[in-house]
Amino acid sequence: MGAASGACGDPNPSSRTDAPPTAERSEAVEGTASGTAWAKSDAGARIVFLGTSLTAGYGLEDPDLAYPGRLGARFAEAGWRYQVANAGVSGDTSAGGRSRLPGLLDLHGDALAVLFVEMGANDGLRGRSPEALRENLAWIVRETRRRRPDVGIAIAGMEAPPNLGPLYTDAFRDVYRQVAAESGARFVPFLLEGVAAVRELNQSDGIHPNAEGHEAVAAHVWSNVADWLAERCREDGAC
């Protein structure tokens, strides 16, 4: 995904921030849900990755090759006992992530230690309002904290397509840093930094990272959260 663009208004004023996650599909950022089927009884502190097909690992032979799985390998190498739950869903928007959150909080219960939020790629592709994106991300943080006050939250930045214009792309980009700053969530700059538009790191669609690209995404995320997670790991008793 490249830099975003567009107008600050929503080109589709009929769009709703409470739409279900499967109400629309993006031809560009599409994939499938992946990861393990979880039950409340499963032991161990978990890091849940709430995201789109970029998180689900669209197009990969093995979803464990997606960046959450590659981060899980880094956690294991560090001696951390965190379990990784991949909650990436094809074509999801921030409104879809918002609607899925309560079920995820119910499912993972007290085992949820960290929520990593990767949402907005499809909002940008559809030219959705940056303000609606802000409201959805802020709600995800607030609701998680309301129900699970001790959970650590990280927000990954995303860019919108440049064809929407600089006013839109700037407003879209600023949403992530602002929500993170206002909420105290850990901020990870542009998830696809160093991967977007790099041909050899992406699949033939030019949007979804290949296995090597996901490894690069994992390295980028790790460089921004390793110290923070090390502190949380001790608090969560996962070290």
PAZAPA-4460 file (N, C-alpha, C; in steps of 0.05 Angstrom, whole numbers, plus 32768, in hexadecimal, padded with zeros to 4 digits):
% residues 239
    n_x    n_y    n_z   ca_x   ca_y   ca_z    c_x    c_y    c_z   seq   type   mol
   8011   7FE9   8000   8000   8000   8000   8012   8018   8000     1      M     A
   800C   802B   7FF0   801C   8043   7FEE   8011   8058   8000     2      G     A
   801A   8070   7FFB   800F   8086   800B   7FF2   808A   8003     3      A     A
   7FE2   8094   8016   7FC6   8097   8010   7FBF   80B1   8005     4      A     A
   7FA7   80B4   7FFC   7FA0   80CE   7FF2   7F82   80D1   7FF2     5      S     A
   7F78   80E7   7FEA   7F5C   80EA   7FE8   7F53   8103   7FF5     6      G     A
   7F39   8107   7FF6   7F2D   811E   8004   7F28   8117   8021     7      A     A
   7F25   812B   8031   7F1F   8125   804E   7F03   811B   8052     8      C     A
   7EF1   8120   803F   7ED6   8115   8041   7ED4   80F9   8037     9      G     A
   7EBE   80EB   803D   7EBA   80D0   8034   7EAC   80D0   801A    10      D     A
   7EB9   80C6   8004   7EAD   80C5   7FEA   7E93   80B5   7FEA    11      P     A
   7E90   80A4   7FFD   7E78   8093   7FFF   7E69   809A   8019    12      N     A
   7E5A   80B0   8018   7E4D   80B9   8031   7E3A   80A5   803D    13      P     A
   7E32   8091   802E   7E1F   807E   8039   7E2C   8069   8049    14      S     A
   7E48   8069   8049   7E56   8055   8059   7E51   8059   8076    15      S     A
   7E51   8044   8086   7E4C   8046   80A2   7E63   803B   80B2    16      R     A
   7E68   8047   80C9   7E7F   803E   80D9   7E78   8025   80E9    17      T     A
   7E5E   801D   80E8   7E57   8005   80F7   7E51   7FED   80E4    18      D     A
   7E5A   7FEF   80CB   7E55   7FDA   80B8   7E62   7FC0   80C1    19      A     A
   7E56   7FA9   80BB   7E62   7F8F   80C3   7E7B   7F8B   80B3    20      P     A
   7E8E   7F7A   80BC   7EA8   7F77   80B0   7EA7   7F6B   8094    21      P     A
   7E92   7F5D   808D   7E90   7F51   8073   7E7D   7F5F   8060    22      T     A
   7E75   7F77   8068   7E62   7F86   8057   7E6E   7F8D   803C    23      A     A
   7E87   7F92   803B   7E94   7F99   8023   7EAF   7F8B   8021    24      E     A
   7EB9   7F87   8008   7ED2   7F7B   8004   7EE3   7F8D   7FF3    25      R     A
   7EFD   7F8E   7FF9   7F0F   7F9D   7FE8   7F1D   7F8A   7FD5    26      S     A
   7F1D   7F90   7FBB   7F2A   7F7E   7FA8   7F48   7F7F   7FAD    27      E     A
   7F52   7F95   7FB8   7F6F   7F97   7FBC   7F78   7F8B   7FD6    28      A     A
   7F6C   7F92   7FEC   7F75   7F87   8005   7F61   7F72   800E    29      V     A
   7F64   7F5B   8003   7F51   7F45   8008   7F60   7F2D   8011    30      E     A
   7F55   7F1D   8022   7F62   7F05   802B   7F4E   7EF4   803B    31      G     A
   7F58   7EE5   804D   7F47   7ED5   805E   7F4F   7ED6   807B    32      T     A
   7F3D   7ED0   808C   7F45   7ECF   80A9   7F58   7EB7   80AC    33      A     A
   7F6B   7EBA   80BE   7F7E   7EA5   80C2   7F84   7EA1   80DF    34      S     A
   7F94   7E8D   80E5   7F9D   7E8A   8101   7F8F   7E72   810E    35      G     A
   7F95   7E6F   8128   7F8A   7E59   8137   7F6E   7E5E   8141    36      T     A
   7F5E   7E49   8143   7F44   7E4B   8150   7F49   7E4B   816E    37      A     A
   7F40   7E61   817B   7F46   7E64   8198   7F2E   7E5E   81A9    38      W     A
   7F33   7E56   81C1   7F1E   7E53   81D5   7F28   7E60   81EF    39      A     A
   7F14   7E69   81FF   7F1C   7E76   8218   7F2E   7E65   8229    40      K     A
   7F2A   7E4B   8227   7F39   7E39   8238   7F57   7E36   8230    41      S     A
   7F5E   7E3F   8218   7F7A   7E3D   820F   7F8B   7E4E   8222    42      D     A
   7FA1   7E42   822C   7FB2   7E4F   823F   7FC5   7E62   8231    43      A     A
   7FCF   7E75   8240   7FE5   7E86   8236   7FDC   7EA2   822F    44      G     A
   7FED   7EB6   8234   7FE8   7ED2   822D   7FE9   7ED4   820F    45      A     A
   7FD6   7EE4   8203   7FD5   7EE6   81E6   7FD8   7F02   81DC    46      R     A
   7FE4   7F03   81C5   7FE5   7F1C   81B5   7FD2   7F18   819E    47      I     A
   7FBD   7F27   819D   7FA9   7F25   8187   7FAE   7F3A   8173    48      V     A
   7FB0   7F32   8159   7FB4   7F44   8143   7F99   7F48   8135    49      F     A
   7F8E   7F60   8139   7F74   7F67   812C   7F7B   7F76   8112    50      L     A
   7F74   7F6A   80FB   7F7C   7F77   80E3   7F6D   7F6D   80CA    51      G     A
   7F79   7F74   80B3   7F6E   7F6E   8099   7F7D   7F56   808D    52      T     A
   7F7B   7F53   8073   7F8A   7F3E   8065   7FA8   7F42   8067    53      S     A
   7FB1   7F5A   806D   7FCE   7F5F   8071   7FD7   7F4F   808A    54      L     A
   7FC5   7F4D   809D   7FCB   7F3E   80B6   7FC6   7F20   80B1    55      T     A
   7FB0   7F1A   80A3   7FA8   7EFE   809F   7FBC   7EEF   808E    56      A     A
   7FCC   7EFD   807E   7FDF   7EEF   806D   7FD4   7EE6   8052    57      G     A
   7FC3   7EF7   8047   7FB7   7EF1   802D   7FCD   7EE9   8018    58      Y     A
   7FC7   7ED3   800A   7FD8   7ECA   7FF4   7FF0   7EB9   7FFD    59      G     A
   7FF4   7EB6   8016   800B   7EA6   8020   8002   7E88   8021    60      L     A
   8015   7E77   801D   8010   7E5A   801E   8009   7E52   803B    61      E     A
   8015   7E5F   804E   8011   7E59   806A   800C   7E73   8079    62      D     A
   7FF5   7E77   8086   7FEF   7E90   8094   8003   7E96   80AA    63      P     A
   8011   7E81   80B4   8026   7E86   80C8   803D   7E96   80BD    64      D     A
   803F   7E99   80A2   8054   7EA9   8096   804D   7EC7   8096    65      L     A
   8034   7ECE   809E   802C   7EEA   80A0   803B   7EF6   80B8    66      A     A
   803C   7F10   80B9   804D   7F1E   80CD   8045   7F17   80EA    67      Y     A
   802B   7F12   80F1   8026   7F09   810D   8035   7EEF   8114    68      P     A
   8034   7EDC   8101   8042   7EC3   8106   8060   7EC6   8108    69      G     A
   806B   7ED8   80F7   8088   7EDD   80F8   808F   7EEB   8112    70      R     A
   807E   7EFC   811C   8083   7F09   8136   8081   7EF4   814C    71      L     A
   806F   7EE1   8149   806D   7ECC   815D   8087   7EBC   815F    72      G     A
   8094   7EB8   8148   80AE   7EAA   8149   80C3   7EBB   8158    73      A     A
   80C1   7ED5   8155   80D4   7EE7   8163   80CE   7EE6   8181    74      R     A
   80B4   7EE5   8188   80AD   7EE3   81A5   80B9   7ECA   81B1    75      F     A
   80B7   7EB4   81A2   80C2   7E9A   81AC   80E0   7E9C   81AF    76      A     A
   80ED   7EA8   819B   810A   7EAB   819D   8113   7EBB   81B5    77      E     A
   8102   7ECF   81BC   8108   7EE0   81D3   8101   7ED2   81EE    78      A     A
   80F5   7EBA   81EC   80EE   7EAB   8204   80D3   7EB4   8210    79      G     A
   80C3   7EC3   8200   80A9   7ECC   8209   8094   7EB6   8204    80      W     A
   8081   7EB4   8216   806C   7EA0   8213   8052   7EAB   8208    81      R     A
   8054   7EC0   81F9   803C   7ECB   81ED   8032   7EB8   81D7    82      Y     A
   8018   7EB5   81D5   800B   7EA7   81BF   8001   7EBC   81AC    83      Q     A
   8003   7EB7   8192   7FFA   7EC9   817D   7FDF   7EC1   8172    84      V     A
   7FCC   7ED2   8173   7FB1   7ECD   8167   7FAD   7EE0   8150    85      A     A
   7FAC   7ED5   8138   7FA8   7EE5   8120   7F8B   7EE9   811A    86      N     A
   7F81   7F02   811D   7F66   7F09   8118   7F64   7F1B   8100    87      A     A
   7F73   7F15   80EB   7F72   7F23   80D2   7F5B   7F18   80C2    88      G     A
   7F4B   7F2A   80B5   7F34   7F22   80A5   7F34   7F31   808B    89      V     A
   7F2F   7F23   8076   7F2E   7F2D   805B   7F1C   7F45   8057    90      S     A
   7F27   7F5A   804A   7F17   7F71   8043   7F0C   7F81   805A    91      G     A
   7F15   7F7D   8072   7F0A   7F8A   8089   7F11   7FA8   808A    92      D     A
   7EFE   7FB8   8093   7F02   7FD4   8097   7F04   7FD9   80B5    93      T     A
   7F0A   7FF2   80BD   7F0C   7FF8   80D9   7EF0   7FF5   80E6    94      S     A
   7EDB   7FF9   80D7   7EC0   7FF4   80E2   7EBC   7FD6   80E7    95      A     A
   7EC7   7FC6   80D5   7EC5   7FA9   80D9   7ED5   7FA0   80F1    96      G     A
   7EED   7FAB   80F4   7EFD   7FA4   810C   7EEF   7FAD   8125    97      G     A
   7EE2   7FC4   8124   7ED3   7FCD   813C   7EBC   7FB9   8142    98      R     A
   7EAE   7FB0   812E   7E98   7F9E   8133   7EA1   7F82   813D    99      S     A
   7EBA   7F7A   8135   7EC4   7F60   813D   7ED1   7F61   8159   100      R     A
   7ED8   7F78   8162   7EE7   7F7A   817C   7ED9   7F6D   8193   101      L     A
   7EBF   7F73   8198   7EB3   7F67   81B0   7EB5   7F48   81B0   102      P     A
   7EB1   7F3C   8199   7EB3   7F1F   8198   7ECF   7F15   819E   103      G     A
   7EE3   7F24   8195   7EFF   7F1C   819B   7F05   7F1F   81B8   104      L     A
   7EFB   7F35   81C4   7EFF   7F38   81E1   7EF2   7F22   81F1   105      L     A
   7EDA   7F1A   81E8   7ECC   7F04   81F5   7EDC   7EEA   81F2   106      D     A
   7EE6   7EE5   81DA   7EF3   7ECC   81D4   7F0D   7EC9   81E3   107      L     A
   7F1E   7EDE   81E4   7F38   7EDB   81F0   7F38   7EE2   820E   108      H     A
   7F24   7EF0   8217   7F21   7EF4   8234   7F3A   7EFE   8242   109      G     A
   7F3F   7EF3   8259   7F56   7EFC   8269   7F71   7EF5   825D   110      D     A
   7F70   7EE3   8249   7F89   7EDB   823D   7F95   7EF1   822B   111      A     A
   7F83   7F04   8223   7F8C   7F1A   8211   7FA0   7F2C   8220   112      L     A
   7FB8   7F2D   8216   7FCC   7F3E   8223   7FD2   7F57   8213   113      A     A
   7FD3   7F54   81F8   7FD9   7F6A   81E6   7FC7   7F69   81CE   114      V     A
   7FBC   7F7F   81C5   7FAC   7F81   81AD   7FBC   7F92   8199   115      L     A
   7FC2   7F87   8182   7FD1   7F95   816D   7FBC   7F9B   8157   116      F     A
   7FB8   7FB5   8152   7FA3   7FBE   813F   7FAF   7FC6   8124   117      V     A
   7FA9   7FB7   810F   7FB0   7FBE   80F4   7F96   7FC1   80E4   118      E     A
   7F8B   7FD9   80E4   7F72   7FDE   80D6   7F75   7FF8   80C6   119      M     A
   7F65   7FF9   80B0   7F64   8012   80A1   7F6D   8010   8084   120      G     A
   7F7B   7FFB   807C   7F84   7FF9   8061   7F6C   7FFA   804D   121      A     A
   7F57   7FEC   8054   7F40   7FEB   8042   7F2F   8005   8044   122      N     A
   7F31   8012   805B   7F24   802D   805E   7F31   8040   804A   123      D     A
   7F4B   803F   8048   7F59   8051   8036   7F54   804A   8019   124      G     A
   7F53   8030   8012   7F4E   8028   7FF7   7F32   8030   7FEE   125      L     A
   7F20   8032   8000   7F04   803A   7FFA   7EFF   8058   7FFE   126      R     A
   7F14   8066   8006   7F11   8083   800A   7EFE   808A   8021   127      G     A
   7EFD   8078   8036   7EEC   807E   804D   7EF7   8096   805D   128      R     A
   7EE5   80A2   806B   7EEB   80BA   807A   7F01   80B5   808F   129      S     A
   7F16   80C5   8090   7F2A   80C2   80A5   7F1E   80C5   80C1   130      P     A
   7F0A   80D6   80C3   7EFD   80DA   80DD   7EEF   80C1   80E6   131      E     A
   7EE2   80B3   80D4   7ED5   8099   80DB   7EEB   8085   80E4   132      A     A
   7F01   8085   80D6   7F17   8073   80DD   7F21   807A   80F9   133      L     A
   7F24   8094   80FF   7F2C   809C   811A   7F19   8093   812F   134      R     A
   7EFF   8096   812A   7EEB   808E   813D   7EEC   8070   8142   135      E     A
   7EEF   8060   812D   7EF0   8043   8130   7F08   803A   813F   136      N     A
   7F1F   8045   8139   7F38   803D   8147   7F37   8046   8164   137      L     A
   7F2D   805E   8169   7F2B   8068   8185   7F18   8056   8195   138      A     A
   7F02   804E   8188   7EEE   803D   8196   7EFA   8022   819C   139      W     A
   7F0A   8017   818A   7F17   7FFD   818E   7F29   7FFE   81A7   140      I     A
   7F38   8014   81A9   7F49   8017   81C0   7F39   801B   81DA   141      V     A
   7F25   802C   81D9   7F15   8032   81F1   7F06   8019   81FA   142      R     A
   7EFA   800A   81E8   7EEB   7FF3   81F0   7EFD   7FDD   81FB   143      E     A
   7F14   7FDA   81EF   7F27   7FC6   81F9   7F2F   7FCD   8215   144      T     A
   7F36   7FE7   821A   7F3E   7FF0   8234   7F27   7FEE   8249   145      R     A
   7F0F   7FF3   8240   7EF8   7FF2   8252   7EF4   7FD5   825C   146      R     A
   7EF7   7FC2   824A   7EF2   7FA6   8252   7F0B   7F98   825B   147      R     A
   7F22   7FA0   8252   7F3B   7F93   825A   7F50   7FA9   8260   148      R     A
   7F4E   7FB6   8277   7F5F   7FCE   827D   7F7D   7FC8   827C   149      P     A
   7F85   7FB0   8280   7FA2   7FAB   8281   7FAE   7FA3   8266   150      D     A
   7F9E   7FA1   8252   7FA8   7F98   8238   7FB8   7FAE   822B   151      V     A
   7FCF   7FA6   8220   7FE0   7FB9   8210   7FD5   7FBB   81F4   152      G     A
   7FD6   7FD3   81E9   7FCA   7FD8   81CE   7FDF   7FE5   81BC   153      I     A
   7FE3   7FDA   81A5   7FF4   7FE7   8191   7FE4   7FEC   8178   154      A     A
   7FE9   8002   816B   7FDB   800A   8152   7FF0   800E   813C   155      I     A
   7FEB   7FFF   8126   7FFD   8001   810F   7FF3   8016   80FC   156      A     A
   8004   8029   80F3   7FFC   803D   80E0   7FF9   8031   80C4   157      G     A
   7FE8   803E   80B5   7FE2   8036   8099   7FE2   804F   8088   158      M     A
   7FE6   804A   806E   7FE5   8060   805A   7FCE   805B   8047   159      E     A
   7FC3   8070   803C   7FAD   806E   8028   7FB9   8073   800D   160      A     A
   7FAC   806A   7FF7   7FB6   806D   7FDC   7FBA   808A   7FD4   161      P     A
   7FCF   8090   7FC7   7FD5   80AC   7FC0   7FC2   80B9   7FAC   162      P     A
   7FB3   80A9   7F9E   7FA0   80B4   7F8A   7F8A   80C4   7F96   163      N     A
   7F86   80C2   7FB0   7F71   80D1   7FBE   7F79   80ED   7FC5   164      L     A
   7F92   80F4   7FC1   7F9B   810F   7FC6   7FA8   8114   7FE1   165      G     A
   7FBA   8128   7FE3   7FC9   812C   7FFB   7FB9   8133   8014   166      P     A
   7FA2   8141   8010   7F92   8148   8028   7F88   812F   8035   167      L     A
   7F7E   811C   8025   7F74   8103   8030   7F8B   80F3   803C   168      Y     A
   7FA1   80F0   802D   7FB6   80DE   8037   7FC2   80E9   8051   169      T     A
   7FC5   8103   8053   7FD0   810E   806B   7FBE   810A   8083   170      D     A
   7FA4   810F   807E   7F90   810C   8094   7F8F   80EE   809C   171      A     A
   7F8F   80DC   8089   7F8E   80C0   808E   7FA7   80B7   809E   172      F     A
   7FBE   80BF   8096   7FD7   80B8   80A3   7FD7   80C2   80C0   173      R     A
   7FCD   80DA   80C4   7FCF   80E6   80DF   7FBD   80D8   80F3   174      D     A
   7FA7   80CB   80E9   7F94   80BE   80FC   7FA3   80AB   810F   175      V     A
   7FB4   809A   8104   7FC1   8085   8114   7FD2   8090   812B   176      Y     A
   7FE3   80A3   8124   7FF5   80AF   8138   7FE5   80BE   814D   177      R     A
   7FCF   80CC   8144   7FBF   80DB   8157   7FB0   80C9   816A   178      Q     A
   7FA4   80B4   8160   7F95   80A2   8171   7FA8   8095   8185   179      V     A
   7FBF   808D   817C   7FD3   8080   818E   7FDC   8094   81A3   180      A     A
   7FE1   80AD   819B   7FEA   80C1   81AE   7FD5   80C7   81C3   181      A     A
   7FBC   80CA   81BA   7FA6   80D1   81CC   7F9F   80BB   81DF   182      E     A
   7FA3   80A2   81D6   7F9A   808B   81E6   7FB1   807E   81F6   183      S     A
   7FCA   8086   81EF   7FE1   8079   81FC   7FE7   805E   81F0   184      G     A
   7FDC   8057   81D9   7FE2   803D   81CD   7FFE   803F   81C0   185      A     A
   800B   8028   81BD   8025   8027   81B0   8020   802B   8192   186      R     A
   8030   803D   8186   802D   8043   816A   8043   8036   8159   187      F     A
   803B   8028   8144   804E   801D   8131   804B   802B   8117   188      V     A
   805F   803A   810E   805C   8049   80F5   8055   8036   80DE   189      P     A
   804B   8041   80C8   8042   8033   80B0   804A   8015   80B0   190      F     A
   8036   8004   80B2   803B   7FE8   80B4   804D   7FDD   809E   191      L     A
   8048   7FE7   8085   8056   7FDD   806E   806F   7FED   8067   192      L     A
   807A   7FFB   807A   8092   800B   8076   80A8   7FF9   806A   193      E     A
   80B4   8001   8054   80C9   7FF2   8047   80C0   7FDA   8037   194      G     A
   80A5   7FD5   8037   809A   7FBF   8029   8087   7FC8   8012   195      V     A
   8077   7FDC   8018   8064   7FE6   8004   8073   7FEF   7FEB   196      A     A
   8069   7FE7   7FD4   8074   7FEF   7FBA   808F   7FE3   7FB4   197      A     A
   8099   7FD1   7FC5   80B2   7FC3   7FBF   80AA   7FA9   7FB2   198      V     A
   80AF   7FA7   7F98   80A5   7F91   7F88   80AC   7F75   7F93   199      R     A
   80C5   7F72   7F9A   80CE   7F58   7FA3   80C3   7F4F   7FBE   200      E     A
   80B6   7F62   7FCD   80AB   7F5B   7FE7   808D   7F58   7FE7   201      L     A
   8081   7F5A   7FCF   8064   7F58   7FCD   805C   7F43   7FB9   202      N     A
   8043   7F3A   7FBC   8038   7F27   7FA9   8031   7F36   7F8E   203      Q     A
   8027   7F27   7F7B   8023   7F32   7F61   800E   7F49   7F60   204      S     A
   7FFD   7F4A   7F75   7FEA   7F60   7F76   7FF6   7F7A   7F7E   205      D     A
   800F   7F79   7F87   801D   7F92   7F8E   8015   7F9E   7FA8   206      G     A
   8004   7F90   7FB7   7FF9   7F9B   7FD0   7FFF   7F89   7FE8   207      I     A
   7FFA   7F70   7FE5   7FFE   7F5D   7FFB   801A   7F53   7FFC   208      H     A
   8027   7F55   8013   8043   7F4C   8015   8045   7F2E   8010   209      P     A
   805B   7F25   8005   8061   7F09   8003   806E   7F00   801D   210      N     A
   8078   7EE8   801E   8083   7EDE   8037   809B   7EEF   8040   211      A     A
   80AC   7EF6   802D   80C3   7F07   8034   80BA   7F22   803D   212      E     A
   80A4   7F2D   8031   809A   7F46   8039   808E   7F46   8055   213      G     A
   8081   7F30   805B   8076   7F2D   8077   808D   7F2B   808B   214      H     A
   80A2   7F1F   8084   80B9   7F1E   8096   80C4   7F3A   809B   215      E     A
   80C4   7F4A   8086   80CD   7F66   8089   80B9   7F76   809A   216      A     A
   809F   7F71   8096   808B   7F7E   80A7   8090   7F77   80C4   217      V     A
   8094   7F5D   80C9   8099   7F54   80E5   80B1   7F62   80F1   218      A     A
   80C6   7F65   80E1   80DE   7F72   80EB   80D9   7F8F   80F2   219      A     A
   80C9   7F9C   80E1   80C2   7FB8   80E6   80B1   7FBB   80FF   220      H     A
   809D   7FAA   8102   808C   7FAB   811A   809D   7FA5   8133   221      V     A
   80AE   7F91   8131   80BF   7F89   8148   80D0   7FA0   8151   222      W     A
   80DB   7FAF   813E   80ED   7FC5   8145   80DE   7FDB   8154   223      S     A
   80C4   7FDC   8151   80B4   7FF1   815E   80A6   7FE8   8178   224      N     A
   80A5   7FCD   817C   8096   7FC4   8194   80A6   7FB2   81A7   225      V     A
   80BE   7FAA   819F   80CE   7F96   81AF   80D2   7FA0   81CB   226      A     A
   80DB   7FB8   81CF   80E0   7FC2   81EA   80C6   7FC4   81FA   227      D     A
   80B2   7FCE   81ED   8098   7FD1   81FA   808D   7FB6   8202   228      W     A
   808E   7FA3   81F0   8084   7F88   81F6   8094   7F7A   820B   229      L     A
   80AE   7F7F   820C   80BF   7F73   8221   80B5   7F7C   823D   230      A     A
   80AE   7F95   823F   80A4   7F9F   8259   8088   7F92   825F   231      E     A
   8078   7F91   824A   805D   7F85   824E   8060   7F67   8254   232      R     A
   8073   7F5A   8248   8076   7F3D   824C   807B   7F37   8269   233      C     A
   808B   7F47   8276   8091   7F43   8292   8078   7F48   82A3   234      R     A
   8068   7F5D   829C   8050   7F62   82AA   803B   7F4C   82A6   235      E     A
   803A   7F40   828E   8027   7F2B   8288   8030   7F10   8291   236      D     A
   8048   7F0E   829C   8052   7EF4   82A5   8057   7EE1   828E   237      G     A
   805D   7EEC   8277   8063   7EDC   825F   8080   7ED9   8259   238      A     A
   8091   7EE2   826C   80AE   7EE1   8268   80BA   7ECD   827C   239      C     A
***
